[in-house]
Each structure stands twice: as C-alpha cells, then as structure tokens.
Amino acid sequence: MANIHTPIPLLKLNDGTSIPMLAYGTGTAWYKPPSVEESKIDRPTVEGVKTAIKLGYYHLDGAEVYKTEPELGLGIKESGVPRDQLYVVTKVNQNIADIHSAIRASLKKLQLDYVDLYLIHQPFFAEGSEAKLQEAWAAMEQVKADGLAKSIGVSNYYQSDLEATLATAKVVPAINQIEFHPYLQHGGLLEFHRKHGIATSAYGPLTPATRSKGGPVDEYLGSLAKKYAVTEGEILLRWCVDQDVVTITTSGKEQRLSDYLRSMTFKLTPTEVKEIKDLGEQKHFRAFWQNKFAADDKS
C-alpha cells in the first residue's frame, strides 16, 4: 500500500496486514444527525473524502452509525485511486444483532467488495454479558473467514470486555479503537493491548487543544509547537504515533488536513513523550461516549 504523497508510516497488525498510522475520519464533523436521511448524499462530505485522498490520507475511517458510508464510498469511487491502495475501515453498531447482514449492508453503501478493517463499535450492546460479547466476536470471525473484512477488531472496549472476548476467541482482535489523548490515557489498557498483540487506534487525539483547552499540557504543547515549527494539534498527533498508536483525525479544511501531515515529518524525544504523558495525567477528560462511561472512569 504505497503512499507517494506523504511519509505516513505503517503499523503491522497481529494478522500480518499493515495499517497506515494516520487516518481521515468521516464521523464528528460529517456525522449526519437523526433528522437527515442516510440516502441523501451530502456532497461536502464526498468532497472532503476526495480531498483527504488527494492529500495522501489513504486510511479512511467510517462507521454504520455515522450514516456517511454512502459518501465515503462515493468519494473513494470518484477519487480515481485504486481500491488496493486504500485502507477502508467501518464499524457495526445499531445492527449488531446480525453482524453478517450489517457488513453486507455497509459494503453495498461503500460500493466495495470488502473492507480492510471491520470493528464492533462499542461493547455496551452486551449489557455486561460476556456471552453476548463472545457471540458477537464469533460472528466477526465468520465475517473475516468469508473475506468480507481483511482484519477485525473492536472499539471502546474496556480491558474486561477484551478479556471476555479473548476467552473464546479463535482470532485475536487486531485493534481496539478508543478515545485517546493526554487527558484520557486508560491506565493499564495499552499495556494489556501490547501483551496480547492488539494494536491501539486513537480517536479524539486533538482533544487537549480543542475540546479541553486550559489544562496542564497547554504550556508544554505550546513550547514544543515552537520548537518543531508546527501546531499544538500536530504535536498531539505525533505523541500518539510515537507510542505506536494509530491516529484518526478529520477536518473539512484542506489546509488543516495538509498541515496535519507535518506530524509525520518529525519525532518527539522519549523525554517529551513522557512529559506530555505525565502532565496529561493531572487531568481527566472524556469528550465522547460520556453517557456510557462513568464520570470518574479512568479507563
């Protein structure tokens, strides 16, 4: 999966495939509200996808619940970039009861024969039932066996959710996509991932510079931004990548997306990575799924 535009590194997953470490997401800014019909094509979203691909974002992250799979598929089609050069991700959420039908529906909307990575979007559907988590994972394994997804994984899973899944899994999840930034470091979860060969993918990586300004990392991020002649957001993206965490971001502005690519052109020192980590641990903030996670949750 060569990328001639930017030096985006690849991370090898436990199934032997490789994933680009910087992704373009089609949620948040593009998410269709409940009042908007999914079948109504939003051209700005399509153009956003095409712009991202043009800039070299070949890792494209989508989800059933975003209702933007039709736009993602159309953007891919209109981009003219060969399918085998792109890394396409989607997730099952509201149709979790029938995962096989869910991915087939997603593939139809995406106008694709397969996705590179298919994720269970959240564990809350199981309502604490280990059996439901295991049943869903068995269905995911069948999706992989049928060639509808090259890799399979999960999203927003606690360590306990992963432990329940692994107890009966024939295929270890390739990745757990979680909200991850200096103010939400999840205690020992990343170490658990590493122990079991599960990669970590981060959404919301810019949170300290956007949704939670005015915190303990602000001053240090500012000094690093000056040192490396980049923005604070780019420091945050690099902080993830330097920890082998795949990072998802988005924007409707071409210049901003172009700027984010600068995060792939330098590395933070181990000391700088640790200092951001230490400062970040002085504050806890979760930007997404707040209604599902307890207010004092550190995971």
ROTI-701507 format. One record per atom (N, C-alpha, C): x, y, z; residue in three letters. Coordinates in pm, whole numbers, plus 50000, padded with zeros to 5 digits. Layout:
<atoms>
XYZALA;...
</atoms>
This chain:
<atoms>
500844988250000MET;500005000050000MET;500885012450000MET;501555014849892ALA;502495025949882ALA;501755039249883ALA;502315049049948ASN;501725062349954ASN;502795072349909ASN;502615077749789ILE;503645086449732ILE;503495100949780ILE;502405104049850HIS;502145117749889HIS;502895121850015HIS;502835113650116THR;503355117350248THR;504045105350313THR;504925108250405PRO;505635097250473PRO;504825091650590PRO;503605087250564ILE;502785081450671ILE;503285067250697ILE;503775064650818PRO;504295051250849PRO;503175040950858PRO;503555028250846LEU;502605017250858LEU;502885009750988LEU;501835004751049LEU;501954996351168LEU;501494982351131LEU;502324972451160LYS;501954958651129LYS;501034953151237LYS;499904947451195LEU;498944941751288LEU;499224927051313LEU;498524921351412ASN;498814907651452ASN;498434897151349ASN;497674901151245ASP;497304891651140ASP;498194892851017ASP;499254901151028GLY;500204902450919GLY;499924913850823GLY;498744920050833THR;498434931450748THR;499054944050809THR;499084954850732SER;499644967450781SER;498634978750766SER;498614987650865ILE;497654998650867ILE;498395012050870ILE;498005021550784PRO;498615034950790PRO;498305041450924PRO;499295048150982MET;499165053151119MET;498475066751132MET;498095072751021LEU;497285085051026LEU;496085083050935LEU;494895085350991ALA;493665082750918ALA;492795095150909ALA;491945095050807TYR;490925105350790TYR;489585099650833TYR;488945106150931GLY;487685101150983GLY;486475107850923GLY;485395100050907THR;484165105450848THR;483035106250951THR;483425107151080GLY;482445109651185GLY;482535124251226GLY;482265127351349THR;482315140851408THR;481815151651312THR;482705158251239ALA;482315169351152ALA;481305165251046ALA;481325152551005TRP;480485148150893TRP;479255140150936TRP;479205136751062TYR;478135128251117TYR;476765133851080TYR;475905125451022LYS;474555130050988LYS;473635128951109LYS;472945139751144PRO;472025139151258PRO;470825130251226PRO;470105125751329PRO;468965116751308PRO;467915122051211PRO;467815135351202SER;466795141351115SER;467125140250966SER;468375136650934VAL;468805135950793VAL;468785121450745VAL;468155119250633GLU;468105105850575GLU;469495101550528GLU;469865089150557GLU;471185084150517GLU;471335084150366GLU;470245081550294SER;470315080450148SER;470515094050080SER;470325104950154LYS;470525118350097LYS;472025121450097LYS;472615121449979ILE;474075123449967ILE;474465137750002ILE;475425138850091ASP;475965151850131ASP;477245154250052ASP;477175162849952ARG;478335164949864ARG;479575170449937ARG;479425179450036PRO;480625183850107PRO;481395172350172PRO;480675162150222THR;481345150550280THR;482105142850172THR;481465141050058VAL;482125134149946VAL;483395141549905VAL;483285154749893GLU;484445162749854GLU;485525162449961GLU;485105161850088GLY;486075160650197GLY;486885147950187GLY;486205136950156VAL;486885124050137VAL;487855124850020VAL;487395130649911LYS;488255131749792LYS;489475140349819LYS;489285151249894THR;490405159949929THR;491425152450015THR;490905145050113ALA;491795137450201ALA;492615127450121ALA;491955120150032ILE;492665110249949ILE;493705117149862ILE;493335128549805LYS;494265136149719LYS;495525140049795LYS;495355143349924LEU;496495147450007LEU;497345135650053LEU;496785123450040GLY;497555111750079GLY;497015104350199GLY;495825108150246TYR;495175100650353TYR;494525088450290TYR;495265077350290TYR;494745065150227TYR;494065055850328TYR;494125059550456HIS;493405052450562HIS;492155060550590HIS;490985054650560LEU;489715061550569LEU;488825054450670LEU;488405061850773ASP;487675055750884ASP;486205059750882ASP;485335049650872GLY;483905052150871GLY;483195043650974GLY;481845044350975ALA;481055036351068ALA;479595036651025ALA;478915025651055GLU;477485024551028GLU;476725036151091GLU;477055039351218VAL;476295049251292VAL;476505063551243VAL;477605066251172TYR;477835079751119TYR;476855083351008TYR;476325073050942LYS;475435074650826LYS;476135081250707LYS;477465080150703THR;478225086250593THR;478895075650504THR;478535063050520GLU;479125052650433GLU;478855055250285GLU;477655060050246PRO;477435062950104PRO;478385073750052PRO;478635084050133GLU;479565094650092GLU;480995089550085GLU;481375081450182LEU;482725075850182LEU;482935067350057LEU;481955059050025GLY;482055050649906GLY;482125058749778GLY;481315069249770LEU;481305077749650LEU;482625085449638LEU;483135090149752GLY;484415097249750GLY;485535088349702GLY;485535075849748ILE;486535066149703ILE;486415063849553ILE;485195061949508LYS;484955059249366LYS;485395070949278LYS;485065083149322GLU;485375094949241GLU;486845099049253GLU;487545094049355SER;488945097849373SER;489835092549261SER;489445081249203GLY;490255075149098GLY;491435067249150GLY;491615066649283VAL;492715059049341VAL;492315044349347VAL;493175035349300PRO;492845021049301PRO;492475016149440PRO;491475007449447ARG;491005002149576ARG;492114996049659ARG;493034989049595ASP;494064981949673ASP;495094991249734ASP;495035004149701GLN;495935013849763GLN;495305020349887GLN;494025017949908LEU;493305024250018LEU;493085014450133LEU;492995019750253TYR;492715011750373TYR;491405016950431TYR;490355009050414VAL;489005013550449VAL;488505006250574VAL;488005014150668VAL;487505008950796VAL;486035012750812VAL;485215003350859THR;483885006950906THR;483554998651028THR;482415002251092LYS;482094996251223LYS;480614992751229LYS;480314982251304VAL;478924978251325VAL;478454983551460VAL;477254989251461ASN;476704994451586ASN;475234990751601ASN;474344997851531GLN;472924995551553GLN;472434982051500GLN;473154975951409ASN;472754962851356ASN;473634951651410ASN;474074953251534ILE;474974943751598ILE;474334929851613ILE;473024929151615ALA;472344916251632ALA;472514907051511ALA;472854912851396ASP;473074904851275ASP;474284910551201ASP;475454907051251ILE;476694912851201ILE;476924909551054ILE;476604897451013HIS;476824893650873HIS;475994902250779HIS;474734904450815SER;473884913250732SER;474364927650739SER;474854931750857ALA;475324945450876ALA;476494948750784ALA;477474939750777ILE;478624942950692ILE;478244942550545ILE;477344933750508ARG;476904933450368ARG;476184946350331ARG;475404951650424ALA;474734964450400ALA;475754975750390ALA;476754975550478SER;477794985750474SER;478584985150344SER;478934973150300LEU;479684971550176LEU;478884976750056LEU;477584974650060LYS;476744979549950LYS;476774994749945LYS;476665001050062LYS;476715015750068LYS;478095020950027LYS;479135013750066LEU;480505017750033LEU;480875014649889LEU;480065006549821GLN;480335001949685GLN;481664994249679GLN;481884985949782LEU;483114978149793LEU;482804963349812LEU;483784955049780ASP;483634940549799ASP;484104936149937ASP;484944944250000TYR;485474941050132TYR;485944953950199TYR;486114953550329VAL;486804964350400VAL;488114958750455VAL;489044967550479ASP;490334963250533ASP;490234960250682ASP;489334967450752LEU;489174965450895LEU;487714967750931LEU;487144958051003TYR;485754958951049TYR;485764958251200TYR;485074967551266LEU;485104968551411LEU;483704967651473LEU;483614961451590ILE;482434963051674ILE;482584976651741ILE;481614985451720HIS;481784999551757HIS;481835001951908HIS;481094993751985GLN;481054995852130GLN;480604982952199GLN;480974981452327PRO;480614969252399PRO;479294970152474PRO;478664981752473PHE;477514984052560PHE;476294976152518PHE;476274971652392PHE;475164963352343PHE;475024950652427PHE;476124945952484ALA;476134933352558ALA;475544934652698ALA;475404947052745GLU;474834949652878GLU;475514941452986GLU;476834940352973GLY;477614933153074GLY;477654918153058GLY;477044913052952SER;477004898452930SER;478244893952853SER;479064885652916GLU;480234880152847GLU;479794871552728GLU;478704864252745ALA;478214855452638ALA;477854863452513ALA;477244875352532LYS;476884883652417LYS;478124889052347LYS;479134892952424LEU;480394897552365LEU;481034886252284LEU;481014874352338GLN;481634862852272GLN;480864858752147GLN;479554859452154GLU;478714856052038GLU;478964865851924GLU;479044878551958ALA;479294888751856ALA;480674886751793ALA;481664883251876TRP;483014881451822TRP;483084869251730TRP;482344858851763ALA;482294847051675ALA;481724850851538ALA;480744859751538ALA;480174864551411ALA;481204872751334ALA;482004880551405MET;483074888251340MET;484104878851277MET;484434868251347GLU;485394858451293GLU;484864852251165GLU;483544850251157GLN;482954844751035GLN;483044854750920GLN;482844867550953VAL;482984878150853VAL;484384878050792VAL;485384876350877LYS;486764875550829LYS;486984863050744LYS;486464851850792ALA;486614839250719ALA;485954839950582ALA;484874847650571ASP;484164848950444ASP;484794859150350ASP;485874865650395GLY;486584875050309GLY;485944888750297GLY;484984891750384LEU;484324904750379LEU;485124915550450LEU;486034911350536ALA;486954920550604ALA;488304913750617ALA;489354920950584LYS;490704915050597LYS;491124913750743LYS;490724923650823SER;491054923550965SER;489794926851044SER;489744922251168ILE;488604925151254ILE;489104929951390ILE;488294938451452GLY;488684943851581GLY;487494949551654GLY;487774957651756VAL;486734963251841VAL;487004978051864VAL;486064984651931SER;486204998851962SER;485535001752095SER;486165010352173ASN;485635014552303ASN;485545003152404ASN;486354992852388TYR;486334981552481TYR;487184984252604TYR;486634980852721TYR;487414980352844TYR;488314967952839TYR;489254967352932GLN;490064955152945GLN;489174943152976GLN;488174945053060SER;487284933953094SER;486514928852973SER;486154937752882ASP;485464933752759ASP;486394925452671ASP;487644929752666LEU;488634922452587LEU;488914908752648LEU;489014908252779GLU;489264895452847GLU;488154885552818GLU;486904890252823ALA;485764881552794ALA;485814876652650ALA;486164885752558THR;486244882252416THR;487344872152390THR;488504874652450LEU;489654865852429LEU;489454851852485LEU;488574850552583ALA;488354837552648ALA;487884826852550ALA;487164831052446THR;486664821252348THR;487104824352205THR;487884834952187ALA;488274839252052ALA;489194829251982ALA;488944827151855LYS;489854819551771LYS;490804829151700LYS;490324841451681VAL;491124852151620VAL;491234863451721VAL;492444867451755VAL;492654878651848VAL;492294891751777VAL;491514900651838PRO;491224913451774PRO;492494920351728PRO;492454925651608ALA;493644932351553ALA;493864945851617ALA;492764952151664ILE;492874965951711ILE;491734969151806ILE;491954978251897ASN;490894984151978ASN;490964999151957ASN;489935004751895GLN;489895019051866GLN;489225026151984GLN;489965035052049ILE;489495041652170ILE;489765056652163ILE;489005064252241GLU;489375078252260GLU;490675078352338GLU;491675085152284PHE;492995085052348PHE;493695098252323PHE;494125104452433HIS;494865117052429HIS;495465118852569HIS;496255129252593PRO;496905130552723PRO;495955130652842PRO;494715135252823TYR;493765135652933TYR;492925122952945TYR;493165113252861LEU;492465100352869LEU;493425089452824LEU;494235084552918GLN;495305075052886GLN;494985060652925GLN;493835058452990HIS;493295044953011HIS;494115035953103HIS;494895041553192GLY;495605033153288GLY;496445022353221GLY;496185009753255GLY;496984998753200GLY;496444992553073GLY;495444998953011LEU;494814992752894LEU;495784990852777LEU;496605001152749LEU;497524999952636LEU;498564989052659LEU;498984987452784GLU;499924976852815GLU;499254963152796GLU;497994962152831PHE;497224949852808PHE;497154947052658PHE;496894957452579HIS;496894955952433HIS;498214950052385HIS;499314956052430ARG;500634951652385ARG;500884937052425ARG;500484933452545LYS;500684919752593LYS;500004909552504LYS;498844913352449HIS;498064903952369HIS;498174906452218HIS;499064915552179GLY;499264917952036GLY;498144925751971GLY;497394933152050ILE;496284941251998ILE;496784955551978ILE;496634960851858ALA;497064974651831ALA;496054984451891ALA;496514996651914THR;495655007251965THR;495445017651857THR;494205021751840SER;493865032551747SER;493185043551826SER;493545056151800ALA;493055067451878ALA;492105076251797ALA;490925078651855TYR;490095089451802TYR;490065100551907TYR;489765112751863GLY;489795124151954GLY;491175128052001GLY;492235125651922PRO;493595128351971PRO;493885143151995PRO;493095151951934LEU;493365166351946LEU;492625172752064LEU;491915164752141THR;491055169952248THR;491695180452338THR;492935178552386PRO;493525188852473PRO;493695202452406PRO;493755202552273ALA;493935215152201ALA;492625220652145ALA;491545212952162THR;490255217152105THR;489165217552210THR;488695205752254ARG;487555204852344ARG;487905207052491ARG;489185206552524SER;489565207652665SER;490785216552685SER;490705228452624LYS;491785238152643LYS;491795243052788LYS;492925248452828GLY;493025253652962GLY;493435243153064GLY;494285234053020GLY;494715223353108GLY;496225223153127GLY;496725213253201PRO;498145212753238PRO;499115210453123PRO;498645205753006VAL;499595203552896VAL;499755215752807VAL;498895225852825ASP;498865237252732ASP;500235243752710ASP;500865247552818GLU;502135254852807GLU;503215246452740GLU;503265233752778TYR;504305225052722TYR;504045222352574TYR;502765220252538LEU;502435218352396LEU;502855230752315LEU;502625242452373GLY;502995254852305GLY;504495255752282GLY;505285251752381SER;506735252352366SER;507225242352261SER;506625230552259LEU;507015220552158LEU;506595224852018LEU;505425231252008ALA;504975236051879ALA;505975246151821ALA;506505254751908LYS;507515264351863LYS;508805257251824LYS;509205247451904LYS;510455240151877LYS;510415233451740LYS;509285226851709TYR;509195219151585TYR;508535226851470TYR;508155239451496ALA;507515248051395ALA;506255241651337ALA;505415236651429VAL;504135230651390VAL;503075235751487VAL;501835230651475THR;500775234551567THR;500725225151686THR;499995229151789GLU;499815220551906GLU;499105207551867GLU;498165208651772GLY;497465196751725GLY;498415186551665GLY;499375191551590GLU;500345182451527GLU;501255175851631GLU;501545182951738ILE;502305176751848ILE;501495165351908ILE;500185167451926LEU;499335157051983LEU;499225144851892LEU;499135147151763LEU;499115135851668LEU;500415128051677LEU;501525135351683ARG;502835128751687ARG;503015121151819ARG;502465126551927TRP;502565119952057TRP;501935106052050TRP;500845104951978CYS;500215091751960CYS;501095082651875CYS;501505087551760VAL;502275079351666VAL;503575074451729VAL;504205083051809ASP;505465079151874ASP;505265068351980ASP;504015065452013GLN;503705054352105GLN;503105042452030GLN;503275042351898ASP;502735031851811ASP;501215031251816ASP;500595042751833VAL;499145043651834VAL;498675049551700VAL;497835042151629VAL;497255046851504VAL;496315058351538VAL;496345068951458THR;495685081351494THR;494695085851388THR;493485089451433ILE;492415093651342ILE;492095108351366ILE;492045115951258THR;491655129951270THR;490765133451151THR;490245145551152THR;489385149651042THR;489325164851036THR;488895169850923SER;488655184050905SER;487995186050769SER;487205196550759GLY;486625199950631GLY;487495209850555GLY;488635213650616LYS;489505223550556LYS;490765217050500LYS;490995218850372GLU;492135212550306GLU;493455216750367GLU;493605229650401GLN;494875234350457GLN;495155227750590GLN;494115226050671ARG;494325219750801ARG;494745205150786ARG;494085198150694LEU;494455184150668LEU;495895183350618LEU;496255192750533SER;497625193050481SER;498625195550594SER;498255204850684ASP;499135207850798ASP;499315195650888ASP;498245188050910TYR;498335176350997TYR;499385166450947TYR;499605166250818LEU;500585156950762LEU;502005160150807LEU;502215172550854ARG;503545176050905ARG;503905167851028ARG;502865162651096SER;503125154451215SER;503865141651181SER;503895138251054MET;504595126151010MET;506055128950974MET;506495141450986THR;507825145150938THR;508845147351049THR;508445145551175PHE;509385147151285PHE;509015137051394PHE;509885135651494LYS;509605126951608LYS;509865134451737LYS;509025132051835LEU;509275137251969LEU;510335128652036LEU;511075134352127THR;512035126352203THR;511285118152307THR;511855107152355PRO;511205099452462PRO;510885107952584PRO;511755117352615THR;511535126252728THR;510305134952706THR;510145139952583GLU;508985148352551GLU;507685140352555GLU;507735128152504VAL;506555119452509VAL;506145117252655VAL;507115114452740LYS;506835111752881LYS;506315124252952LYS;506875135852919GLU;506445148252986GLU;504985151352953GLU;504585149452827ILE;503185151552789ILE;502305141552865ILE;502775129252872LYS;502035118852944LYS;501855122653092LYS;502935126653156ASP;502885130053298ASP;501995142153325ASP;502115152353242LEU;501275164253259LEU;499805160753234LEU;499565152653133GLY;498195148853098GLY;497495141253208GLY;498255133453284GLU;497665125353390GLU;497155133753508GLU;497455146653505GLN;496955155553611GLN;495495159553588GLN;494955155953471LYS;493575159553438LYS;492905147853369LYS;491605145953398HIS;490845135453330HIS;489705141853253HIS;489625138853123PHE;488545144353041PHE;488205134652930PHE;486935131352920ARG;486455122852811ARG;485505131252724ARG;485795131852595ALA;484995140152505ALA;483835132752441ALA;483945119452431PHE;482925111552361PHE;482375100452450PHE;481175095852421TRP;480525084852493TRP;480405087752643TRP;480275100452677GLN;480205104152819GLN;478995098052888GLN;477935095552813ASN;476715089852873ASN;476865074952901ASN;477915068652848LYS;478115054352868LYS;479205051352969LYS;480155060352984PHE;481245058253079PHE;480995066553205PHE;481285061153319ALA;481105068253444ALA;481985080753448ALA;481525090953518ALA;482245103753523ALA;483645102253580ALA;483815092853672ASP;485135091053735ASP;485935079953669ASP;485465075453553ASP;486135064353485ASP;487505068553434ASP;488505060453457LYS;489855063353410LYS;490265053753299LYS;489355045353256SER;489705035153155SER;489295039353015SER;
</atoms>
